Amino acid sequence: MPVPLPPDSRSLYRHGMMPEISHDESARINALASLNASVAATLSSGVRLAYEHEAAPKLTADDLNLSNPKAKTGAIVRKAIQPSPIYQSWASLRRAIQEMNRQTARHITIRQLDALRQRATALNHSESQADNTLQLNPSLEVPHYLAKADNHLQPGGYHTEIVPGDMTAAATYDIATFVTAMGMFGAKGDSGGRGMAKWLAQHYPDFKPKRILDIGSAHGNNTLPLAAAFPDAEVVALDAGAPMLRYGHARARSMGFSNVRFVQGAAEDIDESLGTFDWIQTTMVFHETSGSALPKILERIYAALNAGGLTLNLEQPNFTPETPIFDRFLRNWDAWYNNEPFWVQLHGMDFQAELQAAGFSPEQCIEGGVNPDLDPGHYPAWAGKISRHDHEHAKPKPQKKGYNGEAWYLFGARK
């Protein structure tokens, strides 16, 4: 079948910190994004057939019983399908694309390391020393769940510094996300934040937060849409990685934002000196934490929220008893092969119960879905939207309440 093609990488937004990308480098990025789309659109259906015709006949009723931990996580399918050549091709390509993607982006950014530092220094020190909008903490101990796993196969993760003042991890992320998402995060990589701001306007039109906290902000790609939606609000972007914050602050300055403060800190230990907030947001953050950290983060969110405030969180949806065992295997694949170790445990958690354990009342808890909001014209006529995870989710009929598998999963609460 025809494979939807992602937009050309030259559609990426050229903010003031974006590394220069040569013709050949752009071609490599496009080739990787298109290969990713091809694997998602074609080989994925073959993996399902391999399961149905090769792996499933090997499994017994006891193997498929969800009281069996290996069935509950889909690990039993992983073992049964491993000999399949179709699965091997699909899995090896997914892994190789991710590795090549990170190395391509690292090559682009590391060769420009000095130039990026000079640009960031000019932007970060022009006003930030006076207005305190970039607050780094050299003594911060990076949480173990970040220090022990190079998430997304990013060498050194997002907190490692090659040299003092380094920000290549952030610049790498800025470029590589285009391939991973095949362009569906938009020209600025901000479709999650844009979608969240749009959802809030639709569901809480009278909500006008004065202080917003974005936890796990990375380089602020999904933070800035929140600041744009509420230009009179003070926005705090909190992240554990200094490279992300240096780059993010300079990026925001180059884009004209002055109402965002970038602060280094751990999500489970939000400093009380930051004060309290009307809206606390996370966007695809919890799946990169841990079983011990997640409840602590929710407790700190509850403590830091003003009365009547909202916490909204976009995340991977958890499994339900109706989630097929094959889908469990596919959705946990990243835990085993893409350095996302917490996915397995996360998929088995009850987020509404976790919110209530943190102090939120059941009647104030929220569950639903948020559609990514893309810049107009980002996908040209010849391109086709496709998600790397489309094949992993059932598509039930739309419903007014709850999560229906057709959008990013939203959970949250009002205090």
C-alpha positions as CSV (number, residue, x, y, z in Angstrom):
1,M,0.0,0.0,0.0
2,P,1.2,3.6,-0.5
3,V,3.3,4.9,2.4
4,P,2.4,8.3,3.8
5,L,5.4,10.6,3.6
6,P,6.4,13.0,6.4
7,P,7.0,16.6,5.6
8,D,10.4,17.7,4.4
9,S,12.8,18.4,7.3
10,R,13.3,21.9,5.8
11,S,9.9,22.7,7.2
12,L,11.4,22.7,10.7
13,Y,11.1,26.2,12.3
14,R,14.3,28.1,12.2
15,H,14.5,29.7,15.7
16,G,17.6,31.5,16.9
17,M,19.2,28.4,18.4
18,M,18.5,25.9,15.7
19,P,21.8,24.3,14.4
20,E,22.6,24.8,10.7
21,I,21.6,21.8,8.7
22,S,23.3,21.2,5.4
23,H,21.7,19.8,2.2
24,D,23.1,16.3,2.8
25,E,22.2,16.3,6.5
26,S,18.6,17.3,5.6
27,A,18.5,14.5,3.1
28,R,19.6,12.0,5.8
29,I,16.9,13.3,8.2
30,N,14.3,13.0,5.4
31,A,15.4,9.4,4.6
32,L,15.2,8.3,8.2
33,A,11.8,9.9,8.7
34,S,10.4,8.3,5.5
35,L,11.9,4.9,6.5
36,N,10.3,5.2,9.9
37,A,7.0,5.9,8.2
38,S,7.4,2.9,5.9
39,V,8.2,0.6,8.8
40,A,5.1,1.9,10.7
41,A,2.8,1.7,7.8
42,T,3.9,-1.6,6.2
43,L,6.0,-3.9,8.3
44,S,3.8,-3.4,11.4
45,S,0.8,-5.2,9.7
46,G,3.2,-8.0,8.9
47,V,4.2,-8.3,12.6
48,R,0.5,-8.8,13.5
49,L,0.2,-11.5,10.8
50,A,3.4,-13.2,12.2
51,Y,1.8,-13.2,15.6
52,E,-1.4,-14.7,14.4
53,H,0.1,-17.4,12.2
54,E,3.4,-18.2,13.8
55,A,3.5,-17.1,17.5
56,A,-0.1,-17.5,18.7
57,P,-0.4,-21.2,17.8
58,K,2.5,-21.8,20.2
59,L,0.7,-20.2,23.1
60,T,-1.5,-22.1,25.6
61,A,-4.5,-20.9,27.5
62,D,-2.2,-20.6,30.6
63,D,0.3,-18.5,28.6
64,L,-2.5,-16.1,27.7
65,N,-4.0,-15.8,31.2
66,L,-3.5,-12.2,32.4
67,S,-2.8,-13.5,35.9
68,N,0.5,-14.6,34.4
69,P,2.9,-11.6,34.7
70,K,4.5,-12.4,31.3
71,A,1.0,-12.3,29.7
72,K,0.1,-9.2,31.5
73,T,3.1,-7.3,30.1
74,G,3.1,-9.0,26.6
75,A,6.5,-10.6,27.3
76,I,5.1,-14.0,26.5
77,V,4.4,-12.7,22.9
78,R,7.9,-11.3,22.7
79,K,9.4,-14.7,23.4
80,A,7.1,-16.5,21.0
81,I,7.5,-14.1,18.1
82,Q,11.3,-13.6,18.2
83,P,12.1,-16.4,15.6
84,S,9.9,-14.7,13.0
85,P,11.9,-13.1,10.2
86,I,9.1,-10.4,9.7
87,Y,9.3,-9.5,13.4
88,Q,13.1,-9.5,13.3
89,S,13.1,-7.1,10.3
90,W,10.6,-4.8,11.9
91,A,12.3,-4.8,15.3
92,S,15.8,-4.3,14.0
93,L,14.8,-1.5,11.7
94,R,12.9,0.3,14.5
95,R,16.0,0.1,16.7
96,A,18.4,1.0,13.9
97,I,16.3,4.0,12.8
98,Q,16.4,5.4,16.4
99,E,20.1,4.9,16.7
100,M,20.9,6.4,13.3
101,N,18.5,9.3,14.1
102,R,20.3,10.2,17.3
103,Q,23.8,9.8,15.8
104,T,22.8,12.0,12.8
105,A,21.5,14.7,15.0
106,R,24.5,14.5,17.4
107,H,26.9,14.8,14.4
108,I,25.1,18.0,13.3
109,T,25.1,19.6,16.8
110,I,28.5,18.5,18.1
111,R,30.3,20.0,15.1
112,Q,28.6,23.3,16.0
113,L,29.1,23.1,19.7
114,D,31.1,26.3,20.1
115,A,28.9,28.3,17.8
116,L,25.8,27.1,19.8
117,R,27.4,28.1,23.1
118,Q,28.3,31.5,21.7
119,R,24.7,32.1,20.5
120,A,23.2,30.9,23.8
121,T,25.6,33.0,25.8
122,A,24.5,36.2,24.0
123,L,20.8,35.4,24.4
124,N,21.0,34.0,27.9
125,H,23.1,36.7,29.5
126,S,21.6,39.7,27.8
127,E,18.8,39.9,30.3
128,S,18.6,36.7,32.3
129,Q,21.1,37.7,34.9
130,A,18.9,40.7,35.8
131,D,15.5,39.0,35.5
132,N,16.5,35.6,36.9
133,T,14.8,33.7,34.1
134,L,17.5,31.0,33.9
135,Q,18.2,29.3,37.2
136,L,20.6,26.4,37.1
137,N,21.6,24.3,40.1
138,P,25.1,22.7,39.6
139,S,24.7,20.7,42.8
140,L,21.5,19.0,41.7
141,E,21.7,15.2,41.9
142,V,20.1,14.0,38.6
143,P,17.3,11.5,39.5
144,H,18.4,7.9,39.2
145,Y,15.8,7.0,36.6
146,L,17.4,9.6,34.3
147,A,21.0,8.9,35.2
148,K,20.8,5.1,34.7
149,A,19.0,5.0,31.4
150,D,19.8,6.8,28.2
151,N,16.2,7.4,27.3
152,H,15.3,7.1,23.6
153,L,18.8,5.8,23.0
154,Q,20.1,9.3,23.4
155,P,23.8,8.8,24.4
156,G,24.2,10.3,27.9
157,G,20.5,11.1,28.1
158,Y,19.4,14.8,28.2
159,H,21.4,15.9,31.3
160,T,25.0,15.0,30.3
161,E,27.4,17.8,29.5
162,I,30.4,17.2,27.1
163,V,32.0,20.5,28.1
164,P,31.0,23.2,30.5
165,G,28.0,25.2,29.2
166,D,27.2,22.4,26.8
167,M,23.7,22.1,25.2
168,T,24.2,19.6,22.4
169,A,21.8,17.1,24.1
170,A,19.0,19.7,23.7
171,A,19.9,20.6,20.1
172,T,20.1,16.8,19.3
173,Y,16.6,16.3,20.8
174,D,15.3,19.3,18.9
175,I,16.3,17.8,15.5
176,A,15.9,14.1,16.3
177,T,12.3,14.4,17.5
178,F,11.3,15.2,13.9
179,V,12.3,11.7,12.7
180,T,10.9,10.0,15.8
181,A,7.5,11.6,15.3
182,M,7.7,11.8,11.5
183,G,6.8,15.4,11.6
184,M,3.6,15.0,13.6
185,F,4.9,17.2,16.4
186,G,4.9,20.2,14.0
187,A,7.5,22.7,12.8
188,K,8.3,23.8,16.3
189,G,7.9,20.4,17.9
190,D,5.1,21.9,20.0
191,S,1.9,20.1,18.9
192,G,1.4,18.6,22.4
193,G,1.5,22.0,24.1
194,R,-0.6,23.6,21.4
195,G,-3.1,20.7,21.7
196,M,-3.2,21.1,25.5
197,A,-3.8,24.8,25.3
198,K,-6.6,24.3,22.7
199,W,-8.2,21.5,24.9
200,L,-8.1,23.8,27.9
201,A,-9.8,26.6,26.0
202,Q,-12.6,24.2,24.9
203,H,-13.2,22.6,28.3
204,Y,-12.4,25.4,30.7
205,P,-13.0,28.6,28.8
206,D,-13.1,30.8,31.9
207,F,-9.9,29.4,33.4
208,K,-7.3,32.1,33.4
209,P,-4.2,30.9,35.2
210,K,-1.7,33.5,36.5
211,R,1.1,31.1,37.3
212,I,1.8,28.0,35.3
213,L,4.3,25.2,36.0
214,D,5.5,22.8,33.3
215,I,7.3,19.9,34.8
216,G,9.8,18.0,32.7
217,S,9.8,20.8,30.2
218,A,12.9,19.7,28.3
219,H,13.9,22.6,26.0
220,G,10.4,24.2,26.3
221,N,8.9,23.1,23.0
222,N,5.6,22.3,24.7
223,T,6.0,25.0,27.3
224,L,6.0,28.0,25.0
225,P,2.4,27.3,23.6
226,L,1.2,27.6,27.2
227,A,3.0,30.9,27.6
228,A,1.5,32.0,24.2
229,A,-2.0,31.1,25.3
230,F,-1.6,33.1,28.5
231,P,0.8,35.9,27.8
232,D,0.0,37.6,31.1
233,A,0.9,34.5,33.2
234,E,4.2,33.7,34.7
235,V,5.4,30.4,33.4
236,V,8.0,28.2,35.1
237,A,9.7,25.5,33.0
238,L,11.2,22.9,35.3
239,D,13.7,20.2,34.2
240,A,16.6,18.2,35.6
241,G,18.9,18.8,32.6
242,A,21.0,21.9,32.5
243,P,21.7,21.5,28.8
244,M,18.0,21.5,28.1
245,L,17.4,24.6,30.1
246,R,20.3,26.6,28.6
247,Y,19.2,25.8,25.1
248,G,15.5,26.2,25.9
249,H,16.0,29.6,27.5
250,A,18.0,30.9,24.6
251,R,15.5,29.4,22.2
252,A,12.6,31.1,23.9
253,R,14.4,34.5,23.9
254,S,15.1,34.2,20.2
255,M,11.4,33.6,19.7
256,G,10.3,36.7,21.6
257,F,9.2,35.0,24.9
258,S,9.9,36.9,28.1
259,N,7.3,35.4,30.5
260,V,9.0,32.0,30.9
261,R,11.5,31.2,33.7
262,F,13.7,28.1,33.1
263,V,14.5,26.4,36.4
264,Q,16.7,23.3,37.1
265,G,15.2,20.9,39.6
266,A,13.8,17.3,40.2
267,A,10.1,16.7,39.5
268,E,9.7,14.8,42.8
269,D,11.3,17.5,44.9
270,I,9.7,20.8,43.6
271,D,11.3,23.6,45.6
272,E,8.8,25.4,47.8
273,S,10.5,28.7,46.9
274,L,8.9,28.4,43.4
275,G,5.6,29.2,45.2
276,T,2.2,27.8,44.2
277,F,0.5,27.6,40.8
278,D,-2.9,27.7,39.1
279,W,-2.0,25.2,36.4
280,I,0.6,22.4,36.6
281,Q,1.3,20.6,33.3
282,T,3.3,17.5,32.2
283,T,3.6,16.3,28.6
284,M,4.9,12.8,28.1
285,V,7.0,13.0,31.3
286,F,5.8,10.3,33.7
287,H,6.8,7.4,31.5
288,E,10.4,8.5,32.0
289,T,10.2,8.5,35.8
290,S,9.9,5.5,38.2
291,G,7.4,3.6,40.4
292,S,8.7,5.4,43.5
293,A,9.0,8.9,41.9
294,L,5.5,9.0,40.2
295,P,3.5,9.1,43.5
296,K,5.9,11.7,45.0
297,I,5.5,13.9,41.9
298,L,1.7,13.8,42.2
299,E,1.9,14.6,45.9
300,R,4.1,17.6,45.2
301,I,1.8,18.7,42.4
302,Y,-1.2,18.6,44.8
303,A,0.8,20.6,47.4
304,A,1.9,23.2,44.9
305,L,-1.6,23.8,43.4
306,N,-3.7,26.7,44.4
307,A,-7.3,26.0,45.4
308,G,-9.3,25.7,42.2
309,G,-6.1,25.0,40.2
310,L,-5.7,22.3,37.6
311,T,-3.1,19.6,36.9
312,L,-3.2,18.2,33.4
313,N,-0.9,15.4,32.2
314,L,-0.5,13.9,28.7
315,E,0.9,10.4,28.9
316,Q,0.9,6.8,27.6
317,P,-2.5,5.2,28.3
318,N,-2.5,2.3,30.8
319,F,-3.7,-1.2,29.9
320,T,-7.3,-2.3,30.7
321,P,-8.5,-5.9,31.1
322,E,-9.7,-5.6,27.5
323,T,-6.3,-4.7,26.1
324,P,-5.3,-7.6,23.8
325,I,-2.1,-9.4,24.6
326,F,-0.6,-8.6,21.2
327,D,-1.2,-4.8,21.9
328,R,0.4,-5.2,25.3
329,F,3.5,-6.6,23.6
330,L,3.7,-3.8,21.0
331,R,3.1,-1.0,23.5
332,N,5.8,-2.4,25.8
333,W,8.3,-2.9,23.0
334,D,9.9,0.5,23.7
335,A,10.6,-0.5,27.3
336,W,12.7,-3.4,26.1
337,Y,14.4,-1.9,23.1
338,N,14.2,1.9,23.3
339,N,15.4,2.5,26.8
340,E,12.0,3.2,28.3
341,P,12.3,0.9,31.3
342,F,9.3,2.3,33.2
343,W,6.7,1.7,30.5
344,V,6.0,-1.8,31.6
345,Q,5.0,-0.7,35.1
346,L,3.3,2.5,33.9
347,H,1.0,0.6,31.6
348,G,-0.3,-1.4,34.6
349,M,-1.1,1.6,36.8
350,D,-4.4,3.2,37.6
351,F,-3.8,6.9,37.1
352,Q,-7.1,7.9,38.6
353,A,-6.3,6.0,41.8
354,E,-2.8,7.6,41.8
355,L,-4.4,11.1,41.7
356,Q,-6.7,10.2,44.5
357,A,-3.8,8.8,46.6
358,A,-2.0,12.1,46.1
359,G,-5.0,14.0,47.7
360,F,-7.4,14.8,44.8
361,S,-11.1,14.0,45.3
362,P,-12.6,11.4,42.9
363,E,-15.2,13.8,41.6
364,Q,-12.5,16.3,40.6
365,C,-10.4,13.8,38.6
366,I,-10.3,14.1,34.8
367,E,-9.7,11.5,32.1
368,G,-9.8,12.0,28.3
369,G,-7.8,12.5,25.1
370,V,-6.0,15.4,23.5
371,N,-5.4,15.7,19.8
372,P,-2.1,17.2,18.7
373,D,-2.5,20.6,17.1
374,L,-0.3,21.2,14.1
375,D,0.7,24.4,12.4
376,P,-1.4,25.2,9.3
377,G,0.4,24.0,6.2
378,H,3.0,21.9,8.1
379,Y,1.9,18.9,6.2
380,P,1.9,19.7,2.5
381,A,-0.6,18.1,0.1
382,W,1.8,15.3,-0.9
383,A,2.5,14.3,2.7
384,G,0.4,12.0,4.9
385,K,0.1,12.1,8.7
386,I,1.1,8.9,10.4
387,S,2.1,8.1,14.0
388,R,4.7,5.6,14.9
389,H,2.3,4.2,17.4
390,D,-0.9,4.2,15.3
391,H,-0.7,0.4,14.8
392,E,-0.4,-0.1,18.6
393,H,-3.8,1.3,19.6
394,A,-7.3,0.1,19.1
395,K,-9.6,2.7,17.5
396,P,-13.0,2.4,19.2
397,K,-15.8,4.7,18.3
398,P,-15.4,8.2,19.7
399,Q,-16.9,8.8,23.1
400,K,-17.6,11.9,25.2
401,K,-15.9,10.7,28.3
402,G,-12.8,8.7,29.1
403,Y,-9.9,7.8,26.8
404,N,-10.8,6.3,23.4
405,G,-7.4,5.5,22.0
406,E,-7.6,8.1,19.2
407,A,-5.6,10.8,20.9
408,W,-2.9,11.4,23.5
409,Y,-4.1,10.2,26.9
410,L,-5.0,12.9,29.3
411,F,-5.4,12.5,33.1
412,G,-5.6,15.2,35.7
413,A,-7.7,16.8,38.4
414,R,-8.9,20.1,39.8
415,K,-8.0,21.0,43.4
